[in-house]
């Protein structure tokens, strides 16, 4: 007589199967992204976007470039960065960094300031105030 697996074992086996499948899909996705970037010779740099009070701050890793080569464009709801990507060893251009970040709120493009230090670009902008306080009488 065949003994049935306990329900918890069946569920655990299914979760393990799902985890393996998700890992396979994730690996395939990142392989395809890397392949596409290689064909275009465009690299999406690592970046962080966060809020601090009334400001929004973007940091992006752009090693192997100089501040003079960075093309930073700003709109009311986006940041766009392009810069050549050079091999630190061979000092030859191997493609370019391209980053386009859509912001979840509007900023004041006139308030943007940026600095580049030790391979990291930092962009700071003031949020655009879209509302105002109304005094209730």
Buried (B, 14 or more C-beta within 10 A) or exposed (E): EEEEEEEEEEEEEEEEEEEEEEEEEEEEEEEEEEEEBEEEEBBEBEBEBEEEEEBBEBBBBBEBBEEEBBEBEBEEBEBBBBBBBBEEEEEEBEBBBBBEBEBEEBBBBEBBEBEBEEEBBBBBBBBBEEEEEEEEE
